[in-house]
Amino acid sequence: MTLQVLSVDDLGFDHPASSLFLHYLGELEKQAAKVIKPVPDA
């Protein structure tokens, strides 16, 4: 048995799975922004 992880580059941006994955990543970034506060430069 083999397993291959695909990325958006493998599928192409017009593939429905790519759209779902990019939406998922965007939501993760929103959640991370709520938790992680950037440290101001000194």
Protein Blocks (a to p, Z undefined) as FASTA:
>chain_A
ZZddddfklnopkbmklmmmmmmmmmmmmmmmmmmccdddZZ
